[in-house]
Amino acid sequence: MLKYVILLLAVAVLAASTVGCSTSSGSREYIPGKGWVPND
């Protein structure tokens, strides 16, 4: 049961951070392996 709670929490944090980054200004995008890249 604890594994599911931790997994759910991790997914929620990841989703929240992704939404926060994509809706900020739109001038940069995080790409795994490349880091923050401009997307103008």
Phi, psi and omega in degrees: 000319181297325179299319181292323179294315179295318179296316179297318178296317180297318179295320180296317179295317179297315180296318181295319181290325179293316179295319180297321182286321185285337183260001184292280180235336180082006182273340179227154178222138179270122177244119179304131181095337180246334182088208181276123179234143177292141179235035180289000000 
